[in-house]
Amino acid sequence: MKQQSSFGYQNLLDLICYINTLIEELGASIATGILKEFYDNLKNKDTSTSTDIFLRYICALVRLKIMDEVILLEIIQEFLAENNYYFVSKVLLLCGDHIFDSNKSIHDLLINKLNSILNENIDTKTNELIISLLDEAKVDYKHLRLQKYEWKYSMTQHVITLDTLTSFKFLTEFQYDENFDQLELDYQKLYREKIIPFFEQIDPDINEKKNDENTTLIKVTDMSNTETIEFKKKIYLIIKGSLSGDEAAHKLLKLRLPDFQKPLAVDVIIKSSSQETTYSKFYGILAEKLCNTHSSWQKAFKEIFIENYNNCNDYEPNQLRNIGKFWGHLLATDYVGFEVFQCIHMNQEETTPAGRVYIKFIFQELVADLGVKELKEMLEEPYIQPYISNMFPKDDTDPEKIRFSINYFTAIKLGILTEPMREKLLKLEQNKKEIEGGFDHKNEFVEANRERRRRGRRRRSLSPERRISANKHSSRYSGHP
């Protein structure tokens, strides 16, 4: 509202009145916002056209009985205290008939005051305005009364004073609302059912204009990825043109990239790092600065970590070393958490040689930055266990995965990290032996019973003479008399 819109002064007043009829609180907010802007302009000594426009809207809202005339009297009182007779005359020219009808004595005092200062040394602009006001007052504001505007619906009047402006918060300020989603749905419904018909009533051709616009729009899809390539080129040149990670981060943050472009920028950073002869901490510092600014950058880095791990077969050994050291440095700073390890399944079936080399470089850099003891403590924190359960498996159903992970981390000289897995594997093997031992003892007992029953059946099948001979024979070899 700092400039007069093409929507039109009268149409805008109609809209304010209509909103005030639908939602009284919103009408009060609009009126208070206009007053706030007006007083801010005065405090800043802003005498531009926008100040006059705000004053014009204030007087119109008073005439429409959306605002109480008390605010006009307070405004006039402040202007008189500052000897600002220009705005006093302006208020009376815009709303003199309303003040005359509501409080004739105050109106007459103001007219007499302005008439008395005509002979004093005042600027030409103010002098001409006072003369115009006195001419209007002599004819009882005939021109103003002819412009009297009536709103056809019932109107709610808001009493706004200067004291309320100090506690007023603009609608542009963030205010947390637990029922945001529901209120948004209610607003969309109100907009469709009430606001759109209002605009259609003002401009009946609005639907035809929309249809014409829709018919002329042609959606063009760029299948050559030209924009993506140009964007990556721009990020690459910024990185290579910076002397330090801090400078590069500052330049990237000045671009104010939307969230969907941040993963692309992160991908360029990591690929630039992989092209170096040896790993440069320039890129680690750059990543730290970006992650420290907003959580959306952290989300972008996590997304690219998973992508790098899944595509690690596409990189050469030196590139794997640089990328692994980059991620090891970033994980050590804790800007990217160990939650990213959730994508790693440390077993023979789900890992590749390149993937295991990639993980090796990550953990070597973690040890270099944190030390083995601190790294072990971080990996043993309770909250992180669900995310590393596939990299350090402790599953009862598959001891082979536990054994493979133990052998891998022992081979890269990080056997200290496998102690919980070793204990778990030892318990599983002991349980297995106990179960197998129980089965062997049971089998021996069953076989003995079977042999005893077999001998009994054989004796019963022999004649008495041969049975006596068989008993003697068995007792001779059993050691019994």
C-alpha positions in Angstrom: 0.0 0.0 0.0 3.0 2.3 -0.1 2.0 3.2 -3.6 -1.5 3.5 -5.1 -2.3 0.3 -6.8 -3.9 -0.2 -10.2 -6.6 -2.0 -8.3 -8.0 1.4 -7.5 -8.6 3.4 -4.4 -12.3 2.8 -4.2 -12.0 -0.9 -5.0 -9.4 -1.3 -2.2 -11.7 0.4 0.2 -14.5 -2.0 -0.8 -12.2 -4.9 -0.2 -11.3 -3.7 3.3 -14.9 -3.2 4.1 -15.8 -6.7 2.8 -13.0 -8.3 4.8 -14.0 -6.4 7.9 -17.5 -7.8 7.4 -16.3 -11.4 7.0 -13.5 -11.5 9.6 -13.6 -8.7 12.2 -10.1 -9.5 13.6 -8.6 -9.2 10.1 -10.3 -5.8 9.6 -8.9 -4.6 12.8 -5.4 -5.8 11.8 -5.6 -4.0 8.5 -6.7 -0.7 10.1 -4.0 -1.0 12.8 -1.3 -1.8 10.1 -2.2 1.3 8.1 -1.9 3.4 11.2 1.4 1.8 12.1 2.9 2.5 8.7 1.6 6.1 8.8 3.3 6.8 12.2 6.5 5.0 11.2 6.7 7.3 8.2 6.2 10.4 10.4 8.9 9.3 12.8 11.3 8.8 10.0 10.5 12.3 8.6 9.1 10.7 5.5 7.0 13.3 3.7 6.6 11.3 0.4 3.4 10.6 -1.3 2.9 7.3 0.6 2.4 9.2 3.9 -0.4 11.2 2.2 -1.9 8.0 0.9 -1.9 6.4 4.3 -3.6 9.4 5.8 -6.2 9.3 3.1 -7.0 5.7 3.9 -7.2 6.4 7.6 -9.7 9.2 7.0 -11.7 7.0 4.6 -11.9 4.2 7.2 -13.1 6.7 9.8 -15.8 8.0 7.4 -16.8 4.3 6.8 -17.1 3.8 10.6 -14.5 1.0 10.5 -12.3 3.2 12.8 -13.5 5.4 15.6 -13.0 9.2 15.2 -11.0 9.2 18.4 -7.9 8.3 16.5 -8.3 11.3 14.2 -8.4 13.6 17.2 -5.3 12.0 18.6 -3.5 12.4 15.3 -4.6 16.1 15.1 -3.4 16.7 18.7 0.1 15.3 17.9 0.3 17.4 14.8 -0.6 20.6 16.7 2.0 19.8 19.4 4.6 19.6 16.6 3.2 22.7 14.8 2.6 20.5 11.8 -0.3 22.5 10.4 0.0 20.9 6.9 -1.3 17.5 8.1 -3.9 19.2 10.4 -5.3 20.9 7.3 -5.0 17.7 5.3 -7.1 15.7 7.9 -9.8 18.4 7.9 -9.9 18.5 4.2 -10.4 14.7 4.0 -12.7 14.3 7.0 -13.8 17.7 8.2 -17.5 17.0 7.7 -17.3 14.0 9.9 -15.5 15.9 12.7 -18.0 18.8 12.3 -21.0 16.4 12.7 -19.5 14.5 15.7 -18.0 17.4 17.6 -18.7 20.9 16.3 -16.9 22.7 19.1 -13.6 21.0 18.4 -14.0 21.6 14.7 -14.5 25.3 15.3 -11.5 25.6 17.5 -9.3 24.0 14.9 -10.6 26.2 12.1 -10.0 29.3 14.3 -6.5 28.1 15.1 -5.7 27.6 11.4 -7.2 31.0 10.5 -5.1 32.7 13.0 -1.8 31.4 11.7 -2.4 32.6 8.1 -0.7 35.9 8.9 2.4 34.1 10.4 5.4 32.9 8.5 4.4 29.5 7.1 5.5 27.8 3.9 3.5 28.4 0.7 2.2 24.8 0.5 0.7 24.9 3.9 -0.7 28.4 3.4 -2.5 27.3 0.2 -3.9 24.2 1.9 -5.3 26.2 4.8 -7.0 28.6 2.4 -8.6 25.7 0.5 -9.8 24.2 3.9 -11.3 27.5 5.0 -13.2 27.8 1.6 -14.6 24.3 2.1 -15.6 25.0 5.7 -17.5 28.1 4.6 -19.7 26.0 2.3 -20.2 23.3 5.0 -17.9 20.8 3.2 -20.4 20.5 0.3 -18.0 18.5 -1.9 -17.1 16.1 0.9 -20.7 15.4 1.6 -21.4 14.6 -2.0 -18.7 12.0 -1.9 -20.2 10.3 1.1 -19.8 6.6 0.8 -22.1 4.0 2.4 -21.4 0.3 2.7 -24.4 -1.9 2.1 -23.5 -4.5 4.8 -23.4 -4.1 8.6 -20.0 -2.8 9.7 -18.0 -3.4 12.9 -16.3 -0.4 14.3 -12.8 -0.8 15.9 -11.6 1.6 18.6 -7.8 1.9 17.9 -5.6 4.3 19.9 -2.0 5.2 19.8 -1.3 2.9 22.8 -2.4 -0.2 20.9 0.2 0.5 18.1 3.1 -0.2 20.4 2.0 -3.8 21.0 0.9 -4.4 17.4 2.7 -7.2 15.6 2.8 -7.2 11.8 1.3 -10.2 10.0 4.6 -10.8 8.3 6.2 -11.7 11.6 6.4 -15.5 12.3 3.9 -16.7 14.9 3.8 -20.4 15.7 0.3 -21.9 15.4 -0.4 -25.5 16.3 -3.6 -25.5 14.2 -1.8 -24.1 11.1 -3.0 -26.9 8.7 -6.6 -26.6 9.7 -6.6 -22.8 9.5 -5.0 -23.0 6.1 -7.8 -25.2 4.9 -10.4 -22.9 6.4 -8.8 -19.9 4.7 -8.7 -21.7 1.3 -12.4 -22.5 1.7 -13.2 -18.9 2.6 -11.1 -17.6 -0.3 -13.0 -19.8 -2.8 -16.4 -19.1 -1.4 -16.2 -15.3 -0.5 -13.1 -13.5 -1.9 -13.1 -14.9 -5.4 -16.8 -13.9 -6.0 -15.9 -10.4 -4.7 -13.2 -10.0 -7.4 -15.5 -11.4 -10.0 -18.1 -8.8 -9.1 -15.6 -6.0 -9.5 -14.2 -7.3 -12.7 -16.6 -9.7 -14.5 -14.0 -10.4 -17.2 -11.5 -11.9 -14.7 -12.5 -15.5 -15.6 -12.1 -14.8 -19.3 -8.7 -13.3 -18.7 -7.6 -16.4 -16.7 -8.9 -18.7 -19.5 -7.0 -16.7 -22.1 -3.8 -17.0 -20.0 -4.2 -20.7 -19.5 -4.7 -21.3 -23.2 -1.6 -19.4 -24.2 0.7 -21.1 -21.7 2.8 -23.9 -23.1 4.8 -26.1 -20.8 8.3 -26.7 -22.2 10.4 -29.4 -20.6 14.2 -29.2 -21.0 15.4 -32.8 -21.7 19.0 -31.7 -22.3 19.6 -30.7 -18.6 21.1 -27.5 -19.8 20.0 -25.6 -16.7 21.5 -28.2 -14.4 24.8 -28.2 -16.2 25.0 -24.4 -16.1 24.2 -24.4 -12.4 26.9 -27.0 -11.6 29.4 -25.0 -13.7 28.5 -21.9 -11.7 29.1 -23.7 -8.4 32.4 -25.2 -9.6 33.7 -21.8 -10.7 32.8 -20.3 -7.4 34.7 -23.0 -5.5 37.7 -22.8 -7.7 37.8 -19.0 -7.6 37.9 -18.9 -3.8 41.1 -18.8 -1.7 39.6 -20.5 1.4 36.7 -22.6 2.5 35.3 -19.7 4.4 35.3 -17.5 1.2 33.7 -20.2 -0.9 30.9 -20.8 1.7 30.2 -17.0 1.9 29.8 -16.9 -1.9 27.5 -19.9 -2.0 25.4 -18.6 0.8 24.9 -15.3 -1.0 23.2 -17.2 -3.8 20.4 -18.1 -1.4 19.9 -21.5 -3.2 16.4 -23.1 -2.9 16.4 -26.5 -1.0 16.0 -28.6 -4.2 19.3 -27.2 -5.6 21.4 -27.7 -2.5 22.0 -31.5 -3.2 23.3 -30.5 -6.6 25.7 -27.9 -5.0 26.9 -30.6 -2.5 27.5 -33.0 -5.3 29.7 -30.5 -7.1 31.7 -29.9 -3.9 32.4 -33.6 -3.3 33.3 -34.2 -7.0 35.7 -31.3 -6.9 37.3 -32.7 -3.8 37.7 -36.1 -5.5 39.6 -34.6 -8.4 42.4 -33.3 -6.1 45.7 -35.2 -6.0 45.4 -35.5 -2.2 42.5 -34.7 0.1 42.3 -30.9 0.9 40.7 -29.6 4.1 39.5 -26.7 2.0 36.4 -28.8 1.2 35.9 -30.0 4.8 35.9 -26.4 6.0 33.5 -25.4 3.3 31.1 -28.2 4.2 31.3 -27.3 7.9 30.3 -23.7 7.2 27.4 -24.7 5.0 26.0 -27.2 7.5 26.4 -24.7 10.3 24.0 -22.2 8.6 20.8 -24.3 8.1 19.5 -27.8 8.6 18.6 -28.0 4.9 22.3 -28.2 4.1 22.8 -31.1 6.5 19.9 -32.9 4.8 21.5 -32.3 1.4 24.9 -33.7 2.6 23.1 -36.8 4.1 21.4 -37.4 0.8 24.6 -37.2 -1.2 26.4 -39.5 1.3 24.0 -42.3 0.5 24.4 -41.6 -3.2 28.2 -41.7 -3.0 28.1 -45.1 -1.2 25.7 -46.6 -3.7 27.8 -45.3 -6.7 31.3 -46.0 -5.2 32.0 -48.5 -7.9 32.1 -45.6 -10.4 35.1 -43.9 -8.7 38.8 -44.6 -9.0 40.9 -45.6 -6.0 42.3 -42.1 -5.5 38.8 -40.6 -5.8 37.5 -43.1 -3.2 40.3 -42.0 -0.8 39.5 -38.3 -1.1 35.7 -38.8 -0.8 36.2 -41.1 2.2 38.5 -38.7 3.9 36.0 -35.9 3.2 33.1 -37.8 4.8 35.3 -38.9 7.7 36.2 -35.3 8.5 32.5 -34.2 8.3 31.3 -37.0 10.5 34.0 -36.3 13.0 32.8 -32.7 13.3 29.2 -34.1 14.0 27.6 -31.7 11.5 26.5 -34.9 9.7 25.5 -37.6 12.2 26.3 -41.4 12.2 22.7 -41.9 11.2 24.0 -42.0 7.6 25.5 -45.4 8.3 22.1 -46.9 8.2 22.5 -47.5 4.5 25.6 -49.7 5.0 25.1 -53.5 5.4 28.4 -55.1 6.4 28.2 -58.6 4.9 29.6 -60.4 1.9 26.4 -60.3 -0.1 25.5 -56.6 0.3 28.9 -55.0 0.0 31.4 -54.6 -2.9 35.2 -54.3 -2.8 34.9 -50.6 -3.7 32.3 -50.0 -0.9 34.5 -51.7 1.7 37.5 -49.6 0.6 35.3 -46.5 0.8 34.2 -47.4 4.4 37.9 -48.1 5.3 38.9 -44.5 4.4 36.0 -43.0 6.3 36.9 -44.8 9.5 40.6 -44.1 9.1 39.8 -40.3 8.9 37.5 -40.6 11.9 40.3 -42.3 14.0 42.7 -39.6 12.8 40.3 -36.8 14.0 38.7 -38.3 17.1 40.9 -41.1 18.2 39.9 -44.7 18.6 38.6 -44.3 22.2 36.3 -41.4 21.4 35.1 -43.1 18.2 34.3 -46.2 20.2 32.3 -44.2 22.8 30.3 -42.5 20.1 29.5 -45.8 18.4 28.3 -47.2 21.7 25.8 -44.4 22.5 22.3 -45.9 22.8 20.5 -43.6 20.4 22.8 -44.5 17.5 22.5 -48.3 17.8 19.4 -48.7 15.4 21.4 -46.9 12.7 24.6 -49.0 12.9 22.9 -52.3 13.5 23.6 -53.4 9.9 27.2 -52.3 9.9 27.9 -53.9 13.4 25.4 -56.7 13.3 24.4 -58.6 16.4 21.7 -60.7 14.9 21.1 -64.1 16.5 19.8 -65.7 13.3 23.0 -65.2 11.2 26.3 -65.5 13.0 28.1 -65.4 9.6 27.3 -61.7 9.2 28.7 -61.0 12.7 31.9 -63.0 11.8 32.3 -61.1 8.5 32.0 -57.7 10.2 34.5 -58.7 12.9 37.0 -59.9 10.3 36.6 -56.7 8.2 37.2 -54.2 11.0 40.0 -56.3 12.4 41.6 -56.3 9.0 41.6 -52.5 8.9 43.1 -52.4 12.4 40.0 -51.4 14.2 39.4 -54.6 16.1 38.6 -52.7 19.3 35.3 -51.7 17.7 34.3 -55.3 17.4 34.4 -56.3 21.1 30.6 -56.2 21.5 30.2 -58.4 18.4 32.9 -60.8 19.6 31.0 -61.3 22.9 27.8 -61.8 21.1 29.4 -64.4 18.7 31.0 -66.2 21.7 27.6 -66.5 23.4 26.0 -67.8 20.2 28.7 -70.5 19.8 28.4 -71.6 23.4 24.6 -71.9 23.0 25.1 -73.9 19.9 27.5 -76.3 21.6 25.2 -76.7 24.5 22.3 -77.5 22.2 24.4 -80.0 20.2 25.8 -81.6 23.4 22.3 -82.1 24.7 21.3 -83.8 21.4 24.4 -86.2 21.6 23.6 -87.3 25.2 20.0 -87.9 24.3 21.0 -90.0 21.2 23.3 -92.2 23.3 20.5 -92.8 25.9 18.1 -93.8 23.1 20.6 -96.2 21.5 21.3 -98.0 24.8 17.6 -98.5 25.4 17.2 -99.8 21.9 20.1 -102.3 22.4 18.6 -103.5 25.7 15.2 -104.1 24.1 16.9 -105.9 21.2 18.7 -108.3 23.6 15.5 -109.0 25.6 13.7 -110.0 22.4 16.6 -112.3 21.4 16.5 -114.2 24.8 12.8 -114.7 24.6 13.2 -116.3 21.2 15.8 -118.9 22.4 15.1 -122.4 24.0 15.7 -122.8 27.8 19.0 -124.6 27.3 20.4 -122.0 24.8 19.1 -119.2 27.0 21.1 -120.5 30.0 24.2 -120.8 27.8 23.6 -117.2 26.4 23.3 -115.8 30.0 26.6 -117.6 31.0 28.2 -116.2 27.9 27.0 -112.6 28.6 28.0 -112.7 32.2 31.4 -113.9 31.3 32.1 -110.8 29.2 30.2 -108.4 31.4 32.5 -109.2 34.4 29.7 -110.4 36.7 29.8 -114.0 38.2 
